[in-house]
Amino acid sequence: MFELLQAELGVALRDYVGRETPLYLASRLTDHYKNSKGEGPLIYLKREDLNHGGSHKINNAIAQAMLAKRMHRKTVVAATGAGQHGVATAAACAKLGLDCTILMGNVDMERQSSNVLLMKQLGAQVKPVEGTFKDATSEAIRTWVGDLDNSYYLAGTAVGPHPCPNMVREFQSVIGKETRKQALEKWGGKPDIIVACVGSGSNALGIFHEFLRDEDVRLIGVEAAGNGLESGNHSATLAKGEVGVYHGAMSYLLQDDEGQIIVPHSIGIGLEYPGVSPELSFLKDMGRAEFYTVTDEEALDAYTLLCGLEGIVPALEAAHALAYLGKLCPTLPSGSKVVVNCSGRGDKDVATVLQYNKNKLPN
Ligand SMILES: *Cc1c(COP(=O)(O)O)cnc(C)c1O
């Protein structure tokens, strides 16, 4: 049974999702970060933006939808923030003939309206929930628990009750496995550094997991500092959170002195979650991965930079990982190989970024 699932999943990842995704040498971005002597690291992008649906979310959504079908569940329930997981889940359910209900915060539905239309077109029922992603997640879990025989809760990221974090990480680990193989083909070695944005941890763990035991590979997660770490208006859970329990898991958590959740903020809406993967929390504690933050402004500028230099429109979430290159590159030996996980594409964010660039004062 497990082998059958693996075989079916392998075919779907290849012919439906479009894997493997390229490991792309971003040569003009590489040139951009060279110093005056022409030295700098080589920057490669793992092109998860080229997946069906426009992000890494489909790797996990299609696999779990196959599980739901094997478990004879009729309805799939999922929560989405920026809408990428909603689109991926709606597509997977249409392909497999499952009913699909997507819960989404009413605030997010306004901010990412193009994805709401896509989900509906793909046959999903989109139900608004007062609030944002964390509220939609609570409601999705509640809906699932209310009808355990017929419904399946399809977790979109590496948080929530066990075994959700494990399953999601396992299904996303295809990103790192491909990266290892492609690095070997391209330069006969491993990446020196892997950089990924951290919302809740699925794209980061997806590319990190394969390399956890390779101590010579630096793993860097980039969180959203929003309006600034001291503003109180951010999603930097690993930087600023304290250990707590939320949605059935223990991790770092944005909470006040009384244990009440602090509402997270980021321009990358898919990064807005007050908790974070328990596994990433552990990697922070044991020192295996490093974590840094970039602000909304830095991410918005990185978005425009990649558009202009490579003709690639990254998701604002992924732009957080790209934005950290500005600080990272000057510290690296020339010729280091840096792989950035380009977790998704940014069509959904074009209006936000155009507005930001229009309002920006010329300096
Ligand atoms: C959902 C999403 C993220 C954030 O989620 P993680 O679980 O931290 O990966 C990042 N990038 C894109 C494109 C997303 O859709």
The ligand as an ORCA input file, in Angstrom:
! r2SCAN-3c Opt
* xyz 0 1
  C       3.085     29.406      2.599
  C       4.288     29.994      2.008
  C       5.439     30.284      2.777
  C       5.475     30.147      4.264
  O       5.242     28.895      4.767
  P       6.389     27.925      5.278
  O       5.655     26.810      5.874
  O       7.225     28.681      6.271
  O       7.182     27.542      4.075
  C       6.560     30.748      2.130
  N       6.568     30.968      0.803
  C       5.489     30.731      0.037
  C       5.562     31.005     -1.422
  C       4.318     30.238      0.615
  O       3.253     30.019     -0.158
*
